């Protein structure tokens, strides 16, 4: 199948998801957990601009972000595009809805699902020598689990690569990411999602709306700061 035809197929499945939602929905509300189409487009465009060939994604759910990532990988023309998705709850919580859409889009040779907790899957990828150009994080929103995800993604994503987190408006996600920004030289890319959807931090009516997604670039070369230089991050 030609590259243009493959991209059209992915876009058709994305459009179908946008129009009618997932065909198999149970458990979490699709509108609550699905990345909006506007943010999916911005994620796709960022990955295309980065020339991404390998992307790690945490959290598949109903597949909206996964389809956007796959579209980006097909657009960059990578000879062997690879999309590794980590989600231990795809079957139990989402009835394989996201996985089915990836198959409908003809992405069996691009996207692979690891049905393990990210705290187990990511170190295995590190041990296997996987090197990613980018990562998208939309799994657990507990501080300690997001922090661990970022710890291992720091080893998986190449120097100078990008990591995107969904739901940066939640205090736990914000706090985990800010540690790496303040202490490990991760540089925010505020323009990447400036035109995306916004939400007030912690849903506080008095708070200023912020972009739902936040992109950061890893330093190149990477570095380990001395322990004496710890910077408060909350």
ABEGO torsion letter per residue (X at the ends): XBAAAAAAAAAAAAAAAAAAEBABBBEBBAAAABBBAAAAAAAAAAAAAAGBABBBBBEAEAGAAAAAAAAAAAAAGBABBBBBBBBAAAAAAAGGAAAAAAAAAGAAAABBBBBBBAAAAAAAAAAAGBBBABBBBBBBABAAAAAAAAAAAAAABBBGBBBBBBGAABAAAAAAAAAAAAAAGBBBBAAAAAABBBBBBGGBAABBBBBABBBBBBBOBBBBBBAAABBBAX
